[in-house]
Amino acid sequence: MTFQRARNEEQREARRRAILDTTVTMLNEMPVAEVSLNELSRRVGLAKSNVMRYFESREAVLLELLSDYLERWLVDLAAELAIGVEMEAAPLMRTRQMADVLSRSLATRPVLCDLFGAQGGVLEHNVSVEVIKRHKRASQTNLKVMTDLALRHIPELGEGAQMACLMALLSAGALSAYTPPPPSLLAAYEEEPALGALHMEFANVLRASIALTFLGALPRD
């Protein structure tokens, strides 16, 4: 892909979109940690300095994509919760159903989980105050959408809903670092099965984490 000099806003937006779309392709091929600005520049057909005219760093690109991925996921999540949570069920049952839906949904979106895992330690570094402010505004909006969804299905959560939602997302990011397990770890489990006693599949351990978080947020009689 090659570009001529962007001469108007439409062309600049097209170039910016091409950078984001190319990064999405890379994220489908490799973990966040392996996405480099040099490779992104090569694939998009722009000099690195030109890419940085649109995004100040690779972290700025990835932060914007994190917001995009989360926003799109929340649209899908609304439909998944409408099917997976029985509104006539008791609060404890609805909470367990919520954990089922959230964990299944997040487990099928490894890129989103990987981006969440990198957010605090990597993506929020090497970016300007303006980029951080823009990202945090988007994060607040998305968290409110998720919180409203949770309260729609489990109104009993009350003020604990927002923290429960935030912790669910942070858990997905933290646990994604263990997926997939490296070959050496799998070999160790095979040679000495007792070592794998605490090993769980990502979706299962995420469900347990989310269930404990949401159940803990329910008020006590």
C-alpha positions in Angstrom: 0.0 0.0 0.0 1.3 3.5 -0.9 -0.1 6.9 -0.4 0.2 10.3 -2.1 0.5 13.3 0.1 -2.8 13.9 2.0 -4.1 17.3 0.8 -7.5 17.5 2.5 -9.4 16.3 5.6 -11.0 13.4 3.7 -7.6 12.1 2.6 -6.1 12.6 6.1 -9.0 10.6 7.6 -8.5 7.8 5.0 -4.8 7.6 5.9 -5.6 7.6 9.6 -8.2 4.8 9.1 -5.7 2.8 7.1 -3.2 2.9 10.0 -5.9 1.7 12.4 -7.1 -1.1 10.0 -3.5 -2.3 9.4 -2.9 -2.4 13.1 -6.1 -4.5 13.5 -4.7 -7.0 11.0 -1.4 -7.2 12.9 -3.2 -7.8 16.2 -5.0 -10.7 14.6 -1.6 -12.2 13.7 0.5 -11.4 16.8 0.2 -10.3 20.5 0.2 -6.6 21.4 3.8 -6.9 22.6 5.0 -7.7 19.1 3.2 -4.9 17.3 6.0 -2.4 16.4 5.8 1.0 14.8 8.4 0.0 12.2 6.4 -3.0 11.0 3.2 -1.0 11.0 4.9 1.7 8.9 6.1 -0.9 6.4 2.7 -2.5 6.1 0.8 0.7 5.7 3.3 2.1 3.1 4.3 5.2 5.0 7.5 6.4 6.5 7.5 6.1 10.3 7.7 9.9 10.6 4.5 10.1 8.5 2.7 7.6 10.7 3.6 9.7 13.7 1.9 12.7 12.0 -1.4 10.9 12.7 -0.5 9.0 15.9 2.2 10.1 18.2 3.3 6.6 19.1 2.3 3.0 18.7 0.8 3.2 22.1 -1.5 5.9 20.9 -2.7 3.7 18.0 -3.4 0.8 20.4 -5.2 2.9 22.9 -7.6 4.2 20.3 -8.1 0.6 19.1 -8.8 -0.5 22.7 -11.6 2.0 22.9 -13.0 0.9 19.5 -12.8 -2.8 20.4 -14.5 -2.2 23.7 -17.3 -0.1 22.2 -18.1 -2.7 19.6 -18.0 -5.5 22.2 -20.5 -3.7 24.3 -23.0 -3.7 21.4 -22.6 -7.4 21.1 -22.7 -7.9 24.9 -26.2 -6.2 25.1 -27.6 -8.9 22.8 -25.8 -11.7 24.5 -27.1 -10.7 28.0 -30.6 -10.3 26.7 -30.5 -14.0 25.7 -28.3 -15.4 28.5 -29.8 -13.8 31.6 -33.3 -14.8 32.7 -34.9 -11.7 34.2 -37.4 -13.7 36.3 -34.6 -15.7 38.0 -33.4 -15.0 41.5 -30.5 -12.5 41.9 -28.0 -15.2 42.6 -28.9 -17.1 39.5 -28.9 -14.0 37.4 -25.5 -13.1 38.7 -24.1 -16.5 37.8 -25.7 -16.2 34.3 -24.0 -12.8 34.0 -20.7 -14.4 34.8 -21.3 -17.1 32.2 -22.1 -14.6 29.5 -19.3 -12.2 30.3 -16.6 -14.9 30.5 -17.7 -16.6 27.3 -18.0 -13.3 25.4 -14.6 -12.1 26.5 -12.9 -15.4 25.9 -13.8 -15.2 22.3 -12.1 -11.8 22.0 -8.5 -12.4 22.8 -7.3 -9.2 21.2 -9.6 -7.1 23.4 -8.3 -9.0 26.5 -4.7 -8.6 25.4 -5.2 -4.9 24.9 -6.7 -4.6 28.4 -3.7 -6.6 29.8 -1.3 -4.1 28.3 -3.2 -1.0 29.1 -1.8 0.0 32.5 1.8 -1.2 32.1 2.4 -0.4 28.5 -0.2 1.5 26.5 -0.7 4.4 28.9 3.1 5.1 28.7 4.8 7.0 25.9 1.7 9.1 25.2 0.8 12.7 25.8 -1.6 14.1 28.4 -4.1 14.8 25.6 -4.1 11.3 24.4 -4.6 9.9 27.9 -7.4 12.3 28.6 -9.2 11.3 25.3 -8.7 7.7 26.1 -10.0 8.0 29.7 -13.1 9.9 28.5 -13.8 7.1 26.1 -13.2 4.6 28.9 -15.6 6.3 31.3 -18.3 6.3 28.6 -17.8 2.6 27.8 -17.7 1.7 31.5 -21.0 3.5 32.0 -22.5 1.5 29.2 -21.3 -1.7 30.7 -22.5 -0.7 34.1 -26.0 0.2 32.8 -26.2 -3.2 31.1 -25.3 -4.9 34.4 -27.9 -2.9 36.3 -30.5 -3.7 33.7 -30.1 -7.4 34.4 -29.0 -7.3 38.1 -30.4 -4.1 39.6 -29.7 -5.5 43.0 -26.0 -4.6 42.4 -26.7 -1.0 43.0 -23.6 1.1 43.6 -21.4 -2.0 43.4 -22.1 -2.5 39.7 -19.5 -0.1 38.3 -16.7 -1.6 40.3 -17.8 -5.1 39.5 -17.7 -4.3 35.8 -14.3 -2.7 36.0 -12.8 -5.6 37.9 -14.3 -8.0 35.3 -12.4 -6.2 32.5 -9.2 -6.0 34.5 -9.4 -9.7 35.3 -9.8 -10.5 31.6 -6.7 -8.5 30.9 -4.6 -9.9 33.7 -5.6 -13.5 33.0 -5.0 -13.2 29.2 -1.3 -13.0 30.0 -1.4 -16.7 30.8 -3.0 -17.7 27.5 -1.9 -19.6 25.6 0.5 -21.4 28.0 4.1 -21.7 26.6 5.3 -25.1 25.3 7.7 -25.5 28.2 4.9 -25.1 30.7 2.7 -27.7 28.9 5.7 -30.1 28.8 6.2 -29.7 32.5 2.6 -30.5 33.2 2.8 -33.5 31.0 5.9 -34.8 32.7 4.7 -34.0 36.2 0.8 -33.8 36.2 0.7 -32.7 39.8 2.2 -29.4 38.8 -0.9 -28.6 36.8 -3.3 -28.8 39.7 -4.0 -25.1 39.6 -4.0 -24.8 35.8 -7.4 -23.8 34.3 -8.6 -22.9 30.9 -8.9 -19.2 30.3 -12.7 -19.1 30.0 -13.1 -21.2 33.1 -10.8 -19.2 35.4 -12.2 -15.9 34.0 -15.8 -17.1 34.8 -14.7 -18.0 38.3 -13.1 -14.6 38.8 -16.1 -12.7 37.4 -18.6 -14.7 39.4 -16.8 -14.1 42.6 -16.6 -10.4 41.8 -20.2 -9.9 41.0 -21.5 -12.2 43.8 -19.3 -10.2 46.2 -20.9 -7.0 44.9 -24.5 -8.2 45.7 -25.8 -6.6 48.9 -26.2 -8.8 52.0 -29.5 -9.1 53.8 
